Amino acid sequence: MNTASPYMKAAMAQARAAALRGEVPVGAVVVAPDGQILAAAGNRTRELNDPTAHAEVLAIRAACAAVGSERLRNHDLYVTLEPCPMCATVISAARIRRLYYGAADPKSGGVAQGPRIFAHPQCHHVPEVYDGIGEDEAAALLSDFFKAMRG
């Protein structure tokens, strides 16, 4: 699977929209067992004045509301950047089946970097994880955003 995946394309569209709002360009989509995109979101921490308003959290909240459950068993999550520790914990709590992400996040990641949330014995659910999906495009979007911010 690569950037051509319709799901990662949808997540990238959310990331680009976040960048246009002045948010760190991260996008996420939750895919239902039937293959339909159930929820999509981009970062909104600045807009909502909410440090928890990461793309993954917003998409998972919307998907849970849509299915009427705090669990998203058999659902997949596509996100443009490696989830941070907070988001990785939410992914586990929601029982996401598979996590696909684009760019690695050596500074703030919580899956393959840093605390590696899914490797902890306290982690009750570990999704299947697939990294590097559309990595170049996602990394370029982030790099361009931060270059523009620095002026």
C-alpha positions as a printed NumPy array, in Angstrom:
array([[  0.   ,   0.   ,   0.   ],
       [  1.302,   3.443,  -0.834],
       [  0.176,   7.022,  -1.292],
       [ -2.134,   5.779,  -4.079],
       [ -4.291,   4.198,  -1.366],
       [ -7.591,   6.083,  -1.34 ],
       [ -7.477,   6.065,   2.455],
       [ -4.037,   7.644,   2.716],
       [ -5.046,  10.115,  -0.003],
       [ -8.021,  11.103,   2.167],
       [ -5.754,  11.465,   5.209],
       [ -3.352,  13.63 ,   3.176],
       [ -6.268,  15.833,   2.09 ],
       [ -7.11 ,  16.331,   5.765],
       [ -3.465,  17.169,   6.509],
       [ -3.356,  19.75 ,   3.701],
       [ -6.575,  21.315,   5.003],
       [ -5.054,  21.486,   8.494],
       [ -2.014,  23.305,   7.084],
       [ -4.288,  25.859,   5.417],
       [ -5.837,  26.519,   8.834],
       [ -2.368,  27.068,  10.321],
       [ -2.396,  23.739,  12.122],
       [  0.414,  21.193,  12.039],
       [ -0.493,  19.233,   8.885],
       [ -1.573,  15.85 ,  10.16 ],
       [ -4.643,  14.063,   8.848],
       [ -6.419,  10.859,   9.803],
       [ -9.265,   8.7  ,   8.572],
       [-11.081,   5.801,  10.212],
       [-12.12 ,   3.066,   7.81 ],
       [-15.091,   0.834,   8.652],
       [-15.   ,  -2.942,   8.155],
       [-16.902,  -2.528,   4.859],
       [-14.142,  -0.269,   3.493],
       [-16.044,   3.005,   3.78 ],
       [-14.406,   6.03 ,   5.366],
       [-16.364,   6.477,   8.575],
       [-14.622,   9.613,   9.866],
       [-11.899,  12.002,   8.752],
       [-10.118,  14.817,  10.56 ],
       [ -7.075,  17.042,  10.578],
       [ -5.353,  18.646,  13.526],
       [ -7.404,  21.395,  15.214],
       [ -5.465,  22.072,  18.425],
       [ -5.065,  25.801,  17.764],
       [ -8.534,  26.323,  16.333],
       [-10.244,  24.583,  19.25 ],
       [ -7.729,  25.658,  21.922],
       [ -7.538,  21.977,  22.802],
       [ -4.229,  20.133,  23.163],
       [ -6.045,  16.821,  22.621],
       [ -7.517,  17.849,  19.246],
       [ -5.048,  15.784,  17.247],
       [ -6.283,  14.37 ,  13.938],
       [ -6.349,  10.803,  15.263],
       [ -8.33 ,  11.69 ,  18.385],
       [-10.868,  13.751,  16.438],
       [-11.362,  11.018,  13.821],
       [-11.715,   8.316,  16.481],
       [-14.214,  10.436,  18.454],
       [-16.329,  10.968,  15.331],
       [-16.165,   7.294,  14.361],
       [-17.152,   6.18 ,  17.868],
       [-20.097,   8.584,  17.789],
       [-21.131,   7.25 ,  14.378],
       [-21.128,   3.61 ,  15.505],
       [-22.468,   4.343,  18.992],
       [-19.61 ,   2.631,  20.815],
       [-16.315,   3.464,  22.476],
       [-14.781,   0.521,  20.619],
       [-13.868,   0.394,  16.942],
       [-13.101,  -3.297,  16.581],
       [-12.365,  -4.271,  12.975],
       [-11.826,  -0.617,  12.016],
       [ -8.589,   0.72 ,  10.568],
       [ -6.894,   4.079,  11.056],
       [ -4.799,   5.851,   8.438],
       [ -2.732,   8.801,   9.639],
       [ -0.088,  10.848,   7.887],
       [  2.349,  10.978,  10.83 ],
       [  3.386,   8.435,  13.422],
       [  0.971,   8.885,  16.34 ],
       [  2.239,  10.555,  19.492],
       [  2.011,   8.682,  22.812],
       [ -1.403,  10.219,  23.607],
       [ -2.843,   9.191,  20.247],
       [ -1.296,   5.723,  20.427],
       [ -3.016,   5.233,  23.783],
       [ -6.36 ,   6.344,  22.315],
       [ -5.851,   3.978,  19.355],
       [ -5.336,   1.115,  21.795],
       [ -8.311,   2.107,  23.96 ],
       [-10.553,   2.266,  20.88 ],
       [ -9.387,  -1.227,  19.857],
       [ -8.399,  -0.104,  16.339],
       [ -7.611,  -3.219,  14.274],
       [ -4.889,  -1.812,  12.015],
       [ -2.86 ,   1.393,  12.112],
       [ -1.308,   2.665,   8.878],
       [  0.883,   5.735,   9.093],
       [  3.103,   7.781,   6.821],
       [  6.07 ,   9.71 ,   8.173],
       [  8.028,   8.628,  11.225],
       [  8.185,  11.137,  14.08 ],
       [ 11.56 ,  10.823,  15.845],
       [ 10.809,  13.842,  18.061],
       [  7.284,  13.081,  19.284],
       [  6.289,   9.639,  18.036],
       [  4.889,   7.045,  20.377],
       [  4.697,   3.916,  18.213],
       [  8.129,   3.129,  16.743],
       [  9.893,   6.028,  18.492],
       [ 10.036,   7.226,  22.07 ],
       [  7.881,   5.336,  24.547],
       [  6.595,   2.74 ,  22.028],
       [  3.182,   2.581,  23.67 ],
       [  2.108,  -0.69 ,  22.043],
       [  5.155,  -2.493,  23.5  ],
       [  4.182,  -1.772,  27.115],
       [  2.705,  -4.589,  29.192],
       [  0.008,  -2.129,  30.337],
       [ -1.19 ,  -1.765,  26.752],
       [ -4.375,  -3.854,  26.601],
       [ -4.781,  -3.864,  22.815],
       [ -2.103,  -3.74 ,  20.139],
       [ -3.197,  -3.001,  16.58 ],
       [ -1.379,  -4.327,  13.56 ],
       [  0.97 ,  -1.505,  12.55 ],
       [  2.088,  -0.626,   9.018],
       [  4.445,   2.323,   8.688],
       [  5.913,   4.29 ,   5.805],
       [  2.628,   4.49 ,   3.847],
       [  2.982,   7.626,   1.719],
       [  5.929,   8.613,   3.874],
       [  7.658,  10.9  ,   1.358],
       [  4.557,  12.977,   0.666],
       [  3.642,  13.241,   4.339],
       [  7.195,  14.165,   5.369],
       [  7.436,  16.792,   2.616],
       [  4.16 ,  18.391,   3.683],
       [  5.38 ,  18.66 ,   7.279],
       [  8.812,  19.933,   6.261],
       [  7.351,  22.591,   3.96 ],
       [  4.914,  23.7  ,   6.667],
       [  7.629,  24.193,   9.277],
       [  9.946,  25.938,   6.799],
       [  7.156,  28.403,   6.01 ],
       [  6.474,  28.925,   9.728],
       [ 10.126,  29.774,  10.345],
       [  9.927,  32.231,   7.425]])
